[in-house]
């Protein structure tokens, strides 16, 4: 998602692994425009450690750093025993809104507040019907029998929170919609953005069928779907599955999502 109106840089590690701290630091230095650098971080242990150390070293060199932690995954509950909820497909909305605002001249403090605002109003749930095989591995991270599903998967190929028999598609969407809407209570009349995100191995035709059910659930709940997104926005190699994301939209967020952006794989 590097390009005009989105990110200025991305700093990946190996597949499903956080980047080394020195990579993050070097990337931060390269992006420093003397107005500060915004770090958008998905909430995983390795990523937080790498970015935290890089931030401390960058600040020691008088580089101002802003941090937004994305944790939209409702499949993982916050507790004293985990790093908390993971950042998954909701990161798209954080990147898009902050990228548009930065292009419009927002300063670092304003971008941090905006990113936190987006995180507060976006929730995601994922499901898979097959695992994925990282490069160099002989078998998938997890395997499912025919007719099984893994509910609550993330974007690093990891297992979900429950394995069960695979019901029909509408029932799968219903469970995910209920989990998302229960975690972030919506009111009838709210404007929302609805995303059905393919995890890498789900055909577009199936994603649109899943979207149809999710849109009907929104209608039944009195939610106005003012923006919709169907496609592969946040994937997990060749994993067959999808995630459902809802974001509550106001005039500001809708405008920022609509702002022009151009990256390698999609033009908005």
C-alpha positions as CSV (number, residue, x, y, z in Angstrom):
1,X,0.0,0.0,0.0
2,X,2.9,2.3,-0.8
3,X,2.0,5.2,-3.1
4,X,0.3,8.6,-3.4
5,X,-2.3,9.1,-0.8
6,X,-1.4,6.0,1.2
7,X,1.9,4.9,2.8
8,X,5.3,6.6,2.1
9,X,7.1,3.4,3.0
10,X,6.5,-0.1,4.3
11,X,9.0,-2.2,6.3
12,X,8.2,-6.0,6.0
13,X,10.2,-8.8,7.6
14,X,10.3,-12.4,6.4
15,X,7.0,-14.1,5.6
16,X,4.8,-13.9,8.8
17,X,7.7,-12.4,10.8
18,X,8.4,-8.9,12.1
19,X,11.2,-7.0,10.5
20,X,14.4,-6.5,12.4
21,X,14.6,-3.3,14.5
22,X,17.4,-1.8,12.4
23,X,15.3,-2.1,9.2
24,X,12.5,-0.1,10.9
25,X,15.0,2.5,12.1
26,X,16.6,2.9,8.7
27,X,13.2,3.2,7.1
28,X,12.2,5.8,9.6
29,X,15.3,7.8,8.9
30,X,14.7,7.7,5.2
31,X,11.1,8.9,5.6
32,X,12.0,11.7,8.1
33,X,10.9,15.0,6.6
34,X,11.6,17.0,9.7
35,X,7.9,17.1,10.5
36,X,8.0,13.7,12.1
37,X,7.2,10.1,11.1
38,X,4.0,8.2,11.8
39,X,4.3,4.5,12.6
40,X,1.2,2.4,11.8
41,X,1.7,-0.9,13.6
42,X,-0.4,-4.1,13.6
43,X,-0.6,-5.4,17.1
44,X,1.7,-8.4,17.2
45,X,4.4,-9.1,19.7
46,X,7.3,-9.0,17.3
47,X,6.1,-5.9,15.5
48,X,5.6,-4.0,18.6
49,X,9.0,-4.9,19.9
50,X,10.8,-3.9,16.7
51,X,8.9,-0.7,16.3
52,X,9.2,0.3,20.0
53,X,13.0,-0.1,19.9
54,X,13.3,1.7,16.6
55,X,11.1,4.6,18.0
56,X,13.4,5.0,21.0
57,X,16.5,5.1,18.9
58,X,14.9,7.5,16.4
59,X,13.7,9.8,19.1
60,X,17.3,9.8,20.5
61,X,18.3,11.3,17.1
62,X,15.6,14.0,17.5
63,X,13.1,12.4,15.1
64,X,9.6,12.9,16.2
65,X,7.5,9.7,16.1
66,X,3.8,9.2,16.2
67,X,2.4,5.7,16.8
68,X,-1.0,4.2,16.0
69,X,-1.6,0.6,17.1
70,X,-4.1,-1.3,15.0
71,X,-6.1,-4.0,16.9
72,X,-9.3,-4.6,15.1
73,X,-9.5,-8.4,15.4
74,X,-12.5,-9.4,17.6
75,X,-11.4,-13.1,17.5
76,X,-8.7,-12.4,20.2
77,X,-9.8,-11.0,23.5
78,X,-7.6,-8.5,25.4
79,X,-6.2,-10.0,28.5
80,X,-3.2,-10.0,30.8
81,X,-1.9,-13.1,29.1
82,X,-1.7,-11.9,25.5
83,X,-0.4,-8.8,23.7
84,X,-4.1,-8.1,22.9
85,X,-6.1,-8.1,19.8
86,X,-4.3,-8.4,16.4
87,X,-4.2,-5.9,13.7
88,X,-5.8,-7.4,10.6
89,X,-7.8,-6.1,7.6
90,X,-8.9,-3.0,9.5
91,X,-5.4,-1.6,8.9
92,X,-6.5,-0.7,5.4
93,X,-8.9,1.9,6.7
94,X,-6.2,3.3,9.1
95,X,-3.7,3.6,6.2
96,X,-6.2,5.1,3.8
97,X,-7.5,7.7,6.2
98,X,-4.1,8.7,7.5
99,X,-2.6,8.7,4.1
100,X,-5.3,11.0,2.7
101,X,-5.0,13.4,5.7
102,X,-1.2,13.6,5.4
103,X,-1.5,14.4,1.7
104,X,-3.9,17.1,2.7
105,X,-1.4,18.7,5.1
106,X,-2.3,17.3,8.5
107,X,0.5,17.4,11.1
108,X,1.8,14.4,13.1
109,X,-0.4,15.0,16.1
110,X,-3.5,15.3,14.0
111,X,-2.6,12.1,12.2
112,X,-2.2,10.2,15.5
113,X,-5.6,11.4,16.7
114,X,-7.1,10.4,13.4
115,X,-5.6,6.9,13.4
116,X,-6.8,6.3,16.9
117,X,-10.3,7.5,15.8
118,X,-10.3,4.9,13.0
119,X,-9.1,2.1,15.3
120,X,-11.9,2.9,17.7
121,X,-14.6,2.4,15.1
122,X,-13.4,-0.6,13.1
123,X,-13.8,-4.3,13.8
124,X,-12.9,-7.5,11.9
125,X,-13.4,-11.3,12.1
126,X,-11.8,-13.9,9.8
127,X,-12.5,-17.5,8.9
128,X,-10.6,-20.1,6.8
129,X,-11.4,-23.4,5.2
130,X,-7.7,-24.2,4.4
131,X,-4.3,-23.3,5.9
132,X,-1.4,-21.8,4.0
133,X,2.1,-23.1,3.4
134,X,4.9,-20.6,4.0
135,X,7.9,-20.7,1.6
136,X,10.3,-23.5,2.4
137,X,7.8,-25.5,4.4
138,X,6.6,-28.9,3.4
139,X,3.1,-28.6,4.7
140,X,0.6,-25.9,5.7
141,X,0.7,-24.3,9.2
142,X,-2.5,-26.0,10.0
143,X,-4.7,-28.5,8.0
144,X,-8.5,-28.9,7.8
145,X,-10.5,-31.9,6.8
146,X,-13.1,-31.6,4.1
147,X,-16.1,-29.8,5.5
148,X,-14.2,-28.1,8.4
149,X,-13.6,-24.4,9.1
150,X,-11.3,-22.5,11.3
151,X,-13.1,-19.5,12.8
152,X,-11.1,-16.5,14.0
153,X,-7.9,-16.8,11.9
154,X,-5.4,-13.9,11.6
155,X,-3.3,-12.9,8.7
156,X,-0.1,-14.7,9.6
157,X,-1.4,-18.2,8.8
158,X,-2.1,-19.0,12.4
159,X,-5.0,-21.0,13.7
160,X,-8.3,-19.5,14.8
161,X,-10.1,-19.7,18.1
162,X,-12.4,-22.6,17.1
163,X,-12.5,-25.4,14.7
164,X,-15.9,-26.7,13.7
165,X,-18.0,-28.2,10.9
166,X,-18.5,-25.9,8.0
167,X,-22.1,-24.7,7.8
168,X,-23.6,-22.9,4.7
169,X,-22.1,-19.6,3.7
170,X,-24.9,-17.5,5.1
171,X,-24.4,-19.1,8.6
172,X,-20.7,-18.3,8.5
173,X,-21.3,-14.7,7.6
174,X,-24.0,-14.5,10.3
175,X,-21.6,-15.7,13.0
176,X,-19.0,-13.2,11.9
177,X,-21.4,-10.3,11.6
178,X,-22.8,-11.0,15.0
179,X,-19.3,-11.1,16.6
180,X,-18.3,-7.8,14.9
181,X,-21.5,-5.9,15.6
182,X,-21.7,-7.1,19.2
183,X,-18.1,-5.9,19.9
184,X,-18.8,-2.5,18.5
185,X,-22.5,-1.8,19.1
186,X,-24.1,0.0,16.2
187,X,-27.3,2.0,16.2
188,X,-30.0,1.9,13.6
189,X,-29.3,4.6,11.1
190,X,-25.5,4.5,11.4
191,X,-23.5,4.9,8.2
192,X,-20.9,2.1,7.8
193,X,-18.3,0.8,5.5
194,X,-18.4,-3.0,4.8
195,X,-15.4,-5.0,3.6
196,X,-15.3,-8.6,2.5
197,X,-11.6,-9.3,2.3
198,X,-10.3,-12.5,0.6
199,X,-7.4,-14.1,2.4
200,X,-5.7,-15.2,-0.8
201,X,-7.4,-18.3,-2.1
202,X,-11.1,-17.4,-2.4
203,X,-12.5,-16.6,-5.9
204,X,-14.0,-13.1,-6.3
205,X,-17.4,-14.6,-7.2
206,X,-17.5,-16.2,-3.8
207,X,-16.5,-13.0,-2.1
208,X,-19.4,-11.2,-3.7
209,X,-21.8,-13.9,-2.6
210,X,-20.6,-13.5,1.0
211,X,-20.9,-9.7,0.6
212,X,-24.5,-10.1,-0.4
213,X,-25.4,-11.8,2.9
214,X,-23.4,-9.3,5.0
215,X,-25.1,-6.4,3.2
216,X,-28.5,-8.0,4.0
217,X,-27.5,-8.3,7.7
218,X,-26.6,-4.6,7.7
219,X,-29.9,-3.7,6.1
220,X,-31.8,-5.8,8.7
221,X,-29.9,-4.0,11.5
222,X,-30.8,-0.6,10.1
223,X,-27.2,0.2,9.0
224,X,-26.6,2.2,5.9
225,X,-23.7,0.8,3.9
226,X,-22.3,3.9,2.3
227,X,-19.0,2.4,1.2
228,X,-18.2,-1.2,0.2
229,X,-15.0,-3.1,-0.4
230,X,-14.8,-6.6,-1.9
231,X,-11.5,-8.1,-2.9
232,X,-8.0,-9.0,-1.5
233,X,-6.9,-6.1,0.7
234,X,-5.1,-8.1,3.5
235,X,-4.1,-11.7,2.6
236,X,-2.4,-14.7,4.1
237,X,-0.6,-16.3,1.1
238,X,-2.9,-18.9,-0.5
239,X,-5.3,-19.4,2.5
240,X,-8.9,-20.1,1.4
241,X,-11.1,-17.9,3.5
242,X,-12.2,-14.3,4.1
243,X,-12.6,-11.7,6.8
244,X,-15.5,-9.4,7.4
245,X,-14.8,-5.8,8.5
246,X,-17.3,-3.1,9.6
247,X,-16.3,0.5,10.2
248,X,-18.6,3.2,11.5
249,X,-18.3,6.2,9.2
250,X,-18.9,9.9,9.7
251,X,-18.5,12.7,7.2
252,X,-14.7,13.1,7.8
253,X,-13.8,9.4,7.5
254,X,-16.0,9.0,4.4
255,X,-14.3,12.0,2.7
256,X,-10.8,10.6,3.6
257,X,-11.7,7.1,2.2
258,X,-12.9,8.7,-1.0
259,X,-9.7,10.8,-1.4
260,X,-7.6,10.0,-4.5
261,X,-4.8,7.4,-3.9
262,X,-2.7,5.5,-6.3
263,X,-0.6,2.4,-5.4
264,X,0.8,-0.5,-7.4
265,X,-2.2,-2.8,-7.2
266,X,-5.2,-0.6,-7.0
267,X,-6.3,3.0,-7.9
268,X,-8.9,4.5,-5.7
